[in-house]
Amino acid sequence: MVKGCSFIEKAGNAQDVFVPEEFTEEQKMIKQMVIDFCVTEIQEPMLKRGHELYATNNDDRAEVVKLLEKAAELGLCGVAISEEHGGIDLDFNTGLIFAEAGAQGFSFATTIGCQTSIGSLPIVYYGNEEQKAKYLPGVADASLKAAYCLTEPGAGSDANSGKTKAILNEASTHYLLNGQKMWITNGGFADLFIVFAKIDDDKKLSAFIVEKSFGGITLGAEEKKMGIKGSSTVQVFFNDCPVPVGNLLAEREDGFKIALNILNSGRIKLAAGTTGGCKFSIDKAVAYAKERRQFDTAIADFGAIKNKIANMIVHTFAADSAVYQVGRNIDLKTAEFKAQGLADGEAKLKALREFAVECAILKVKGSENADFVLDETLQIHGGMGYSMETGIEMGYRDARITRIYEGTNEINRMLSVAELTKRHLNSKEINLTTAGKKIPMQLFGKMMPFSSDSEADIIENLKSCFLLISGASGKKLGKKLVDEQEIVMNLADILAEGFLAEAAYLRVQKLKQNKMVDAKTIEVMEKIVQVYLYEALDKVRKAGHEIIDAYTEGFNQRTMRYLLGLLTKRYNINAKDLRREIAEHAYASNGYAF
């Protein structure tokens, strides 16, 4: 049995985790098929044309629609839809491979991501049999283009504050929708909208399946955006739009629950996509560094460039490891719930909820990795990176949105800590108090002269930092802690470092124990984990000090600083040399090699 958030309670077992090296030949073929589609249909035409797609241009927007239809011919628009309804019904982890590979389609990843995820999953998971039979085949073959209408001008992160209304007509046959939605991906050409609105004076949202053909729908102009210019983004206005009562999704006031659960899926898929983007960027950075010469030397030979390449690889490897471990756990949990008698859709939703904390962490880390890696890739390219000629600046602009949609990173940081705390206090699913009882013995051992920590010890220390500081700050601040957002976000960063560090470490341990890859690859992976831990200790130490300084003083402050110091003791490695060796391996492999 697998359990969400269990990483904070106990050390993981390498044999229990899934690693990307275990993907089947069929899964690898799916990944390659998506990459081939992106190269043939998007990358090569864009290079010939010399610019990216622009959804604000009618001809280019028509091209986006054609791409979606071509993707559907390969089955790529039905990855989460059952075979009964025209899809291919991939398991969740294989769906993450699809998201990772799709990153090579640049802004088209946003378009198809909306079609296969937020634009259709509400029907997949919450639709009744009639709704599924009516709409899902059209989504799968792209004869119906899907969009998701949640955000409003006055309702972003606080989605439930939306003003869009649904009023039942006198004949009780239709709801009349009135309101405004904004930032609607695929909105300019969508045939089908998942719309969230409040019925009468309800406190919570309801969700509706709305066809454009119903009438009463007006579209705003295409937004002029910083990035993802090849995706259609418009405002959608509803003016007495008549929606049949049979198009209410699930039950009245279930909309907010639907929105939150669909976002859990979107967050980890976004993490997979950003990880794919990072790998693609690293390949580009390595190729350019090897060919670009300055001072009669390839810039790849310079220590500063090796440092950049290695850091890009380190953070990508950790995220990659964690994404697929969680994806596999979601599949296992789904199977567990189905064995208990839950229907397929309900089992999948419940499994996603089980790992809501991990999904939030991965969304934050994945999106911030993408910005970091794209920024470094542009820097390595220098002036050529800033030029439109190489396409690097386009990737740089496209990556920036990932820290905003699917819930801003600030919201996701606070969500990860709040959800973990709720599970501890309310449902007792996670017992942080019991987990924290190991800390005194940990600390006692570290007071001994010449004590040193293994990589496994360091990972447990990182987790203990979270348990120690969250427990102490929670005891001091009580219910006021929720209002101290700076403290909560620092706690989230500490939690995330322990989670990703363990994911990377367990991946390497499993590969090593089972002799799944060659000794040289294991050696490089171990160096990657060491560098990640070296940086994680610094991040946790800094975040911990900021929290301690914010709520303690005097003797208590000195004590907490001392305890934090014991848990984040100096890690004696030569990070500079390790990074150089990681970079050299990337050069020999012509890019990201794992």
DOMI-818887 format. One line per field, with one value per residue (C-alpha): residue number from 1; residue in three letters; chain; x, y, z. Coordinates in steps of 0.2 Angstrom, whole numbers, padded with zeros to 4 digits. Each point is the difference from the previous one (the first is absolute). Layout:
lumba	[NUM_...];
gumar	[ALA_...];
kedren	[A_...];
x	[X_...];
y	[Y_...];
z	[Z_...];
This chain:
lumba	[1_2_3_4_5_6_7_8_9_10_11_12_13_14_15_16_17_18_19_20_21_22_23_24_25_26_27_28_29_30_31_32_33_34_35_36_37_38_39_40_41_42_43_44_45_46_47_48_49_50_51_52_53_54_55_56_57_58_59_60_61_62_63_64_65_66_67_68_69_70_71_72_73_74_75_76_77_78_79_80_81_82_83_84_85_86_87_88_89_90_91_92_93_94_95_96_97_98_99_100_101_102_103_104_105_106_107_108_109_110_111_112_113_114_115_116_117_118_119_120_121_122_123_124_125_126_127_128_129_130_131_132_133_134_135_136_137_138_139_140_141_142_143_144_145_146_147_148_149_150_151_152_153_154_155_156_157_158_159_160_161_162_163_164_165_166_167_168_169_170_171_172_173_174_175_176_177_178_179_180_181_182_183_184_185_186_187_188_189_190_191_192_193_194_195_196_197_198_199_200_201_202_203_204_205_206_207_208_209_210_211_212_213_214_215_216_217_218_219_220_221_222_223_224_225_226_227_228_229_230_231_232_233_234_235_236_237_238_239_240_241_242_243_244_245_246_247_248_249_250_251_252_253_254_255_256_257_258_259_260_261_262_263_264_265_266_267_268_269_270_271_272_273_274_275_276_277_278_279_280_281_282_283_284_285_286_287_288_289_290_291_292_293_294_295_296_297_298_299_300_301_302_303_304_305_306_307_308_309_310_311_312_313_314_315_316_317_318_319_320_321_322_323_324_325_326_327_328_329_330_331_332_333_334_335_336_337_338_339_340_341_342_343_344_345_346_347_348_349_350_351_352_353_354_355_356_357_358_359_360_361_362_363_364_365_366_367_368_369_370_371_372_373_374_375_376_377_378_379_380_381_382_383_384_385_386_387_388_389_390_391_392_393_394_395_396_397_398_399_400_401_402_403_404_405_406_407_408_409_410_411_412_413_414_415_416_417_418_419_420_421_422_423_424_425_426_427_428_429_430_431_432_433_434_435_436_437_438_439_440_441_442_443_444_445_446_447_448_449_450_451_452_453_454_455_456_457_458_459_460_461_462_463_464_465_466_467_468_469_470_471_472_473_474_475_476_477_478_479_480_481_482_483_484_485_486_487_488_489_490_491_492_493_494_495_496_497_498_499_500_501_502_503_504_505_506_507_508_509_510_511_512_513_514_515_516_517_518_519_520_521_522_523_524_525_526_527_528_529_530_531_532_533_534_535_536_537_538_539_540_541_542_543_544_545_546_547_548_549_550_551_552_553_554_555_556_557_558_559_560_561_562_563_564_565_566_567_568_569_570_571_572_573_574_575_576_577_578_579_580_581_582_583_584_585_586_587_588_589_590_591_592_593_594];
gumar	[MET_VAL_LYS_GLY_CYS_SER_PHE_ILE_GLU_LYS_ALA_GLY_ASN_ALA_GLN_ASP_VAL_PHE_VAL_PRO_GLU_GLU_PHE_THR_GLU_GLU_GLN_LYS_MET_ILE_LYS_GLN_MET_VAL_ILE_ASP_PHE_CYS_VAL_THR_GLU_ILE_GLN_GLU_PRO_MET_LEU_LYS_ARG_GLY_HIS_GLU_LEU_TYR_ALA_THR_ASN_ASN_ASP_ASP_ARG_ALA_GLU_VAL_VAL_LYS_LEU_LEU_GLU_LYS_ALA_ALA_GLU_LEU_GLY_LEU_CYS_GLY_VAL_ALA_ILE_SER_GLU_GLU_HIS_GLY_GLY_ILE_ASP_LEU_ASP_PHE_ASN_THR_GLY_LEU_ILE_PHE_ALA_GLU_ALA_GLY_ALA_GLN_GLY_PHE_SER_PHE_ALA_THR_THR_ILE_GLY_CYS_GLN_THR_SER_ILE_GLY_SER_LEU_PRO_ILE_VAL_TYR_TYR_GLY_ASN_GLU_GLU_GLN_LYS_ALA_LYS_TYR_LEU_PRO_GLY_VAL_ALA_ASP_ALA_SER_LEU_LYS_ALA_ALA_TYR_CYS_LEU_THR_GLU_PRO_GLY_ALA_GLY_SER_ASP_ALA_ASN_SER_GLY_LYS_THR_LYS_ALA_ILE_LEU_ASN_GLU_ALA_SER_THR_HIS_TYR_LEU_LEU_ASN_GLY_GLN_LYS_MET_TRP_ILE_THR_ASN_GLY_GLY_PHE_ALA_ASP_LEU_PHE_ILE_VAL_PHE_ALA_LYS_ILE_ASP_ASP_ASP_LYS_LYS_LEU_SER_ALA_PHE_ILE_VAL_GLU_LYS_SER_PHE_GLY_GLY_ILE_THR_LEU_GLY_ALA_GLU_GLU_LYS_LYS_MET_GLY_ILE_LYS_GLY_SER_SER_THR_VAL_GLN_VAL_PHE_PHE_ASN_ASP_CYS_PRO_VAL_PRO_VAL_GLY_ASN_LEU_LEU_ALA_GLU_ARG_GLU_ASP_GLY_PHE_LYS_ILE_ALA_LEU_ASN_ILE_LEU_ASN_SER_GLY_ARG_ILE_LYS_LEU_ALA_ALA_GLY_THR_THR_GLY_GLY_CYS_LYS_PHE_SER_ILE_ASP_LYS_ALA_VAL_ALA_TYR_ALA_LYS_GLU_ARG_ARG_GLN_PHE_ASP_THR_ALA_ILE_ALA_ASP_PHE_GLY_ALA_ILE_LYS_ASN_LYS_ILE_ALA_ASN_MET_ILE_VAL_HIS_THR_PHE_ALA_ALA_ASP_SER_ALA_VAL_TYR_GLN_VAL_GLY_ARG_ASN_ILE_ASP_LEU_LYS_THR_ALA_GLU_PHE_LYS_ALA_GLN_GLY_LEU_ALA_ASP_GLY_GLU_ALA_LYS_LEU_LYS_ALA_LEU_ARG_GLU_PHE_ALA_VAL_GLU_CYS_ALA_ILE_LEU_LYS_VAL_LYS_GLY_SER_GLU_ASN_ALA_ASP_PHE_VAL_LEU_ASP_GLU_THR_LEU_GLN_ILE_HIS_GLY_GLY_MET_GLY_TYR_SER_MET_GLU_THR_GLY_ILE_GLU_MET_GLY_TYR_ARG_ASP_ALA_ARG_ILE_THR_ARG_ILE_TYR_GLU_GLY_THR_ASN_GLU_ILE_ASN_ARG_MET_LEU_SER_VAL_ALA_GLU_LEU_THR_LYS_ARG_HIS_LEU_ASN_SER_LYS_GLU_ILE_ASN_LEU_THR_THR_ALA_GLY_LYS_LYS_ILE_PRO_MET_GLN_LEU_PHE_GLY_LYS_MET_MET_PRO_PHE_SER_SER_ASP_SER_GLU_ALA_ASP_ILE_ILE_GLU_ASN_LEU_LYS_SER_CYS_PHE_LEU_LEU_ILE_SER_GLY_ALA_SER_GLY_LYS_LYS_LEU_GLY_LYS_LYS_LEU_VAL_ASP_GLU_GLN_GLU_ILE_VAL_MET_ASN_LEU_ALA_ASP_ILE_LEU_ALA_GLU_GLY_PHE_LEU_ALA_GLU_ALA_ALA_TYR_LEU_ARG_VAL_GLN_LYS_LEU_LYS_GLN_ASN_LYS_MET_VAL_ASP_ALA_LYS_THR_ILE_GLU_VAL_MET_GLU_LYS_ILE_VAL_GLN_VAL_TYR_LEU_TYR_GLU_ALA_LEU_ASP_LYS_VAL_ARG_LYS_ALA_GLY_HIS_GLU_ILE_ILE_ASP_ALA_TYR_THR_GLU_GLY_PHE_ASN_GLN_ARG_THR_MET_ARG_TYR_LEU_LEU_GLY_LEU_LEU_THR_LYS_ARG_TYR_ASN_ILE_ASN_ALA_LYS_ASP_LEU_ARG_ARG_GLU_ILE_ALA_GLU_HIS_ALA_TYR_ALA_SER_ASN_GLY_TYR_ALA_PHE];
kedren	[A_A_A_A_A_A_A_A_A_A_A_A_A_A_A_A_A_A_A_A_A_A_A_A_A_A_A_A_A_A_A_A_A_A_A_A_A_A_A_A_A_A_A_A_A_A_A_A_A_A_A_A_A_A_A_A_A_A_A_A_A_A_A_A_A_A_A_A_A_A_A_A_A_A_A_A_A_A_A_A_A_A_A_A_A_A_A_A_A_A_A_A_A_A_A_A_A_A_A_A_A_A_A_A_A_A_A_A_A_A_A_A_A_A_A_A_A_A_A_A_A_A_A_A_A_A_A_A_A_A_A_A_A_A_A_A_A_A_A_A_A_A_A_A_A_A_A_A_A_A_A_A_A_A_A_A_A_A_A_A_A_A_A_A_A_A_A_A_A_A_A_A_A_A_A_A_A_A_A_A_A_A_A_A_A_A_A_A_A_A_A_A_A_A_A_A_A_A_A_A_A_A_A_A_A_A_A_A_A_A_A_A_A_A_A_A_A_A_A_A_A_A_A_A_A_A_A_A_A_A_A_A_A_A_A_A_A_A_A_A_A_A_A_A_A_A_A_A_A_A_A_A_A_A_A_A_A_A_A_A_A_A_A_A_A_A_A_A_A_A_A_A_A_A_A_A_A_A_A_A_A_A_A_A_A_A_A_A_A_A_A_A_A_A_A_A_A_A_A_A_A_A_A_A_A_A_A_A_A_A_A_A_A_A_A_A_A_A_A_A_A_A_A_A_A_A_A_A_A_A_A_A_A_A_A_A_A_A_A_A_A_A_A_A_A_A_A_A_A_A_A_A_A_A_A_A_A_A_A_A_A_A_A_A_A_A_A_A_A_A_A_A_A_A_A_A_A_A_A_A_A_A_A_A_A_A_A_A_A_A_A_A_A_A_A_A_A_A_A_A_A_A_A_A_A_A_A_A_A_A_A_A_A_A_A_A_A_A_A_A_A_A_A_A_A_A_A_A_A_A_A_A_A_A_A_A_A_A_A_A_A_A_A_A_A_A_A_A_A_A_A_A_A_A_A_A_A_A_A_A_A_A_A_A_A_A_A_A_A_A_A_A_A_A_A_A_A_A_A_A_A_A_A_A_A_A_A_A_A_A_A_A_A_A_A_A_A_A_A_A_A_A_A_A_A_A_A_A_A_A_A_A_A_A_A_A_A_A_A_A_A_A_A_A_A_A_A_A_A_A_A_A_A_A_A_A_A_A_A_A_A_A_A_A_A_A_A_A_A_A_A_A_A_A_A_A_A_A_A_A_A_A_A_A_A_A_A_A_A_A_A_A_A_A_A_A_A_A_A_A_A_A_A_A_A_A_A_A_A_A_A_A_A_A];
x	[0000_0006_-0004_0001_0013_0007_0018_-0001_-0004_0014_0015_-0005_0005_0009_-0008_-0017_0002_-0003_0015_-0001_0012_-0014_-0011_-0006_0004_-0018_0002_0016_-0008_-0014_0012_0010_-0016_-0005_0018_0000_-0017_0007_0016_-0009_-0016_0007_0018_0005_-0014_0004_0019_-0005_-0012_0012_-0012_-0012_-0019_-0011_-0018_-0004_0003_-0015_0010_0012_-0015_-0007_0017_-0002_-0017_0007_0014_-0012_-0010_0016_0005_-0017_0003_0014_-0011_0009_-0016_-0008_0014_-0011_-0016_-0006_0000_-0019_-0001_0013_0016_0015_-0001_0018_0004_0005_0019_0000_-0011_0015_0012_-0012_0000_0019_0003_-0013_0011_0009_-0015_0003_-0016_-0010_0003_-0012_-0013_0000_0002_-0016_-0009_0006_0000_-0010_-0012_-0006_0005_-0015_-0011_0011_0000_-0017_-0011_-0014_-0001_-0011_0012_0015_-0008_-0005_0016_0015_0002_0000_0013_0011_-0001_0001_-0017_-0004_0014_-0001_0003_-0001_-0009_0004_0010_-0009_0006_-0003_0003_0017_0008_-0017_-0009_-0016_-0003_-0005_-0015_-0007_-0018_-0011_-0019_-0013_-0012_-0019_-0002_0014_0007_0016_0012_0003_0019_0005_0018_0018_0015_0018_0016_-0009_0012_-0007_-0015_0002_-0004_-0008_-0017_-0002_0003_0001_-0008_0000_-0015_-0011_-0018_-0011_0008_0010_0016_0010_0002_-0008_0007_-0008_0003_-0003_0000_0004_-0015_-0012_0002_0002_0019_0011_0019_0012_0015_0016_0011_0017_0011_0018_0001_-0009_-0006_-0005_-0014_-0017_-0004_-0016_-0013_-0017_-0016_-0017_-0016_-0015_0009_-0013_0008_-0011_-0003_0008_0016_0003_0016_-0002_-0010_-0005_0014_0013_0009_0013_0004_0002_0011_0012_0001_0003_0014_0009_0001_0005_0014_0010_-0003_0007_0015_0003_-0001_0012_0012_-0001_0003_0016_0007_-0003_0008_0015_0003_0000_0012_0012_0000_0003_0013_0010_0000_0002_0018_0007_0019_0004_-0010_-0017_-0010_-0005_0018_-0003_-0003_-0014_-0010_0003_-0007_-0016_-0002_0002_-0012_-0013_0002_0000_-0017_-0008_0006_-0008_-0017_0000_0003_-0014_-0013_0000_0001_-0016_-0008_0002_-0006_-0016_-0003_0003_-0012_-0013_0001_-0001_-0016_-0007_0003_-0011_-0014_0001_-0004_0014_-0002_-0003_0015_0011_-0006_0003_0017_0004_-0006_0011_0015_-0006_0015_0013_-0009_0001_0019_0004_-0010_0011_0016_-0003_-0005_0014_0013_-0007_0003_0017_0005_-0007_0009_0017_-0003_-0002_0015_0011_-0006_0004_-0006_-0006_-0011_-0008_-0003_-0015_0010_0004_-0017_0007_-0008_-0017_0003_0005_-0016_-0011_0007_-0004_-0019_0003_0002_-0017_-0012_-0007_0001_0014_0015_-0003_-0018_0008_0013_-0013_-0011_0013_0003_-0019_-0005_0014_-0005_-0019_0004_0009_-0013_-0016_0001_0015_0006_0017_0007_0013_0002_0005_0012_0008_0004_0015_0008_0007_0011_0005_0006_0009_0010_0005_0007_0013_0018_0004_-0017_-0004_-0015_-0003_-0011_-0015_0003_0001_-0017_-0008_0008_-0009_-0016_0003_0003_-0017_-0008_0011_-0004_-0018_-0004_0009_-0008_-0017_0001_0005_-0012_-0014_-0014_0009_0013_-0012_0001_0019_0002_0019_0003_-0012_0009_0017_-0007_-0006_0017_0008_-0013_0003_0019_-0002_-0012_0010_0016_-0007_-0008_0017_0009_-0012_0001_0019_-0001_-0012_0010_0015_-0007_-0008_0014_-0012_0013_0019_0012_0005_-0018_-0002_0016_-0007_-0017_0008_0009_-0016_-0008_0014_0000_-0019_0002_0014_-0012_-0015_0009_0004_-0018_-0008_0013_-0005_-0019_0002_0009_-0013_-0014_0009_0004_-0018_-0008_0013_0012_0013_0004_-0013_0007_0018_-0006_-0010_0015_0011_-0012_-0002_0019_0002_-0013_0009_0018_0013_0000_0018_0001_0009_-0016_0010_0009_-0015_-0009_0014_-0001_-0019_0002_0014_-0012_-0014_0013_0004_-0018_-0004_-0013_-0011_0004_-0012];
y	[0000_0017_0016_0019_0010_-0016_0007_0012_-0014_-0013_-0003_-0007_-0017_0000_-0016_0007_0015_0001_0007_0006_-0014_-0012_0007_-0014_0000_0005_0015_0005_-0001_0011_0013_-0001_0001_0017_0006_-0004_0008_0016_0000_-0003_0010_0014_0002_-0002_0011_0014_-0001_0002_0014_0009_0004_-0008_-0002_0014_-0003_0018_-0003_-0009_-0010_-0006_-0004_-0010_-0009_-0004_-0008_-0010_-0006_-0005_-0010_-0009_-0004_-0008_-0011_-0008_-0002_0014_0009_-0015_-0005_0001_-0005_-0018_-0011_-0002_0019_0001_0002_-0010_0001_0001_-0004_0016_-0002_-0003_0016_0009_-0006_0007_0017_-0001_-0003_0013_0014_-0002_0008_0016_0010_-0014_-0009_0012_-0003_-0019_0000_0010_-0013_-0015_0006_0015_0001_-0018_-0008_0007_-0010_-0015_0000_0008_-0002_-0013_-0013_0010_0015_-0010_-0009_0017_0010_-0011_-0008_0018_0005_-0015_0003_0019_0003_0009_0011_0003_0014_0003_0016_0003_0016_0017_0018_0000_-0018_-0008_-0010_0003_-0010_-0002_0019_0000_0010_-0010_-0005_-0014_0002_-0013_0005_0000_-0016_-0008_-0007_0011_0010_0018_0004_0018_0006_0002_-0012_0005_-0008_-0014_-0012_-0006_0012_0008_-0016_-0011_-0009_-0006_0009_-0006_0015_0003_0011_0002_-0006_0014_0005_-0016_0002_-0012_-0002_-0012_-0006_-0001_-0008_0015_-0002_0016_-0005_0004_0018_0015_-0001_0014_-0001_0014_0003_-0011_0005_0007_-0010_0000_-0018_-0016_0011_-0016_-0003_0008_0011_0010_0007_-0009_0009_-0009_0010_-0011_-0015_-0014_-0016_-0016_-0006_-0016_0008_0004_-0010_-0011_0008_0018_0009_-0013_0012_0006_-0018_-0004_0015_-0005_-0018_0003_0013_-0014_-0010_0016_0004_-0016_-0001_0018_-0006_-0014_0012_0013_-0015_-0004_0018_0000_-0016_0008_0016_-0009_-0009_0017_0008_-0014_0000_0018_0000_-0013_0009_0018_0006_0014_0004_-0015_-0012_-0008_0009_-0017_-0001_0015_-0004_0013_-0009_-0017_0007_0006_-0017_-0010_0010_-0002_-0018_-0002_0008_-0008_-0017_0002_0006_-0013_-0014_0007_0003_-0018_-0007_0009_-0004_-0019_0002_0008_-0015_-0012_0010_0000_-0019_-0001_0010_-0010_-0016_0007_0002_0019_0004_0004_0019_0001_-0011_0011_0016_-0007_-0005_0017_0008_-0012_0008_0018_0005_-0008_0007_0018_-0002_-0007_0014_0013_-0009_-0004_0017_0009_-0013_0005_0018_-0003_-0012_0011_0015_-0009_-0007_0018_0006_-0014_0005_0019_0012_-0014_-0006_0018_-0001_-0008_-0010_-0014_-0001_0000_0017_-0008_-0014_0012_0010_-0016_-0007_0015_-0004_-0016_0008_0008_-0012_-0015_0011_0012_-0007_0010_-0008_-0017_0002_0005_-0014_-0013_0005_0003_-0017_-0010_0009_-0004_-0018_0000_0010_-0006_-0017_-0006_-0008_0007_0001_0013_-0001_-0018_0004_0014_-0012_-0006_0017_0000_-0016_0008_0015_-0009_-0010_0016_0007_-0013_0005_-0004_-0006_0000_-0003_-0011_0005_-0009_0008_0018_-0004_-0005_0016_0011_-0008_0002_0019_0001_-0010_0010_0017_-0002_-0008_0014_0014_-0008_-0002_0019_0007_-0011_0004_0016_-0010_0000_0019_0000_-0004_0003_-0013_-0013_0003_-0003_-0016_-0006_0003_-0011_-0013_0000_-0002_-0016_-0007_0002_-0004_-0017_-0003_0002_-0010_-0015_0000_-0002_-0013_-0011_0001_-0004_-0014_-0008_0003_0008_0012_0000_0004_0017_0006_-0005_0010_0016_-0002_-0001_0016_0008_-0005_0006_0017_0001_-0004_0013_0014_-0007_0002_0019_0003_-0009_0009_0017_-0003_-0007_0015_0012_-0010_0000_0018_0004_-0007_-0003_0011_-0002_-0017_-0009_0008_-0006_-0017_-0002_0006_-0012_-0015_0006_0001_-0018_-0006_0010_-0004_0004_-0014_-0002_-0002_0009_0006_0009_-0015_-0011_0013_-0001_-0019_0001_0013_-0011_-0015_0011_0005_-0018_-0004_0015_0006_-0006_-0018_-0008];
z	[0000_-0004_0009_-0004_0010_0007_-0004_0015_0012_-0004_-0012_-0017_-0006_-0017_-0005_0002_-0012_-0018_-0011_-0018_-0005_0003_-0014_-0013_-0018_-0004_0012_-0008_-0017_0005_0006_-0016_-0010_0009_-0003_-0018_-0002_0008_-0011_-0016_0002_0011_0001_-0018_-0007_0012_-0005_-0018_0004_0011_0014_0012_-0001_0004_0005_-0002_-0019_-0008_-0012_0014_0012_-0014_0000_0019_-0003_-0014_0011_0014_-0013_-0006_0017_0003_-0016_0010_0016_0009_0005_0008_0012_0015_-0008_0001_-0016_0002_-0004_-0014_0011_0004_0019_0005_0018_0010_-0001_-0019_-0001_0008_-0013_-0013_0010_0001_-0019_-0005_0007_-0016_-0009_0008_0003_-0009_0017_0008_-0014_0001_0018_0002_-0011_0009_0018_0007_-0015_0000_0016_0010_-0012_0001_0019_0004_-0015_0000_-0014_-0011_0001_-0003_-0015_-0007_0002_0002_-0017_-0008_0012_-0004_-0019_0002_-0009_0017_0006_0019_0012_0019_0006_0019_0002_0000_0001_0019_0003_-0003_0015_0009_-0013_0011_0000_-0019_-0004_-0015_0003_-0006_0002_-0003_-0013_0003_-0009_0010_-0016_-0001_0011_-0007_0002_0002_0004_-0006_0000_-0005_-0004_-0009_-0009_-0017_0002_-0017_-0009_0013_-0003_0018_0016_0018_0009_0019_0007_0015_-0001_0008_0016_0003_0010_-0010_-0019_-0011_-0017_-0017_-0017_-0012_-0019_-0010_-0011_0015_-0004_0012_-0001_-0006_-0001_0003_-0010_0001_0014_-0004_0011_0005_-0005_-0005_-0015_-0010_0012_-0001_0016_0000_0012_-0001_0003_0004_-0003_0004_-0007_0001_0008_0001_0018_-0006_-0003_0019_0004_0016_0014_0003_0009_-0005_-0011_0012_0005_-0019_-0003_0014_-0005_-0018_0005_0010_-0017_-0009_0012_-0001_-0019_-0001_0011_-0013_-0014_0007_0003_-0018_-0004_0011_-0009_-0017_0006_0007_-0016_-0009_0012_-0001_-0019_-0001_0014_-0009_-0017_0006_0001_0009_0004_-0012_0012_0000_0014_0006_0007_0011_0019_0000_-0014_0008_0016_-0009_-0010_0016_0010_-0013_-0001_0019_0003_-0016_0006_0017_-0007_-0013_0014_0011_-0014_-0006_0018_0004_-0016_0003_0018_-0007_-0012_0015_0011_-0014_-0001_0019_0000_-0015_0010_0014_-0012_-0006_-0018_-0012_0000_0019_0004_-0011_0008_0017_-0004_-0007_0017_0009_-0008_0000_0011_-0012_-0015_0007_0004_-0017_-0009_0010_-0003_-0018_-0005_0009_-0008_-0017_0003_0007_-0014_-0014_0007_0001_-0017_-0007_0010_-0008_-0017_0004_-0013_-0011_0014_0000_-0018_-0008_-0012_0012_0008_0018_0004_-0004_0012_0013_-0002_-0001_0016_0011_0000_0008_0017_-0002_-0007_0009_0016_0003_0008_0015_0002_-0003_0013_0013_-0006_0003_0018_0003_-0007_0010_0016_-0003_-0003_0017_0010_-0008_-0008_0010_-0017_0004_0017_0001_0019_-0002_-0014_0010_0015_-0009_0000_0018_-0004_-0016_0009_0013_-0012_-0009_0016_0001_-0005_-0019_-0004_-0019_-0010_-0015_-0014_0007_0017_-0008_-0009_0017_0008_-0013_0004_0018_-0003_-0006_0015_0013_-0007_-0005_0017_0009_-0010_0000_0019_0002_-0013_0001_-0012_-0004_-0010_-0015_-0001_0000_-0018_-0001_0013_-0008_-0017_0008_0008_-0017_-0007_0014_-0003_-0019_0002_0011_-0012_-0016_0008_0005_-0017_-0009_0013_0000_-0019_0000_0014_-0010_-0016_0010_0010_-0015_-0012_-0012_-0008_-0003_0014_-0008_-0001_0018_0005_-0009_0008_0017_-0003_-0005_0016_0010_-0008_0002_0019_0001_-0007_0010_0016_-0004_-0005_0016_0011_-0007_0000_0018_0007_-0008_0009_0016_0000_-0004_0015_0013_0011_0014_0007_-0011_-0016_0005_0004_-0017_-0010_0009_-0004_-0018_-0001_0006_-0013_-0014_0003_-0013_-0014_-0004_-0019_-0014_-0009_-0013_-0006_0001_-0011_-0013_-0001_-0002_-0014_-0009_0000_-0008_-0013_-0004_-0001_-0010_0012_0014_0002_0013];
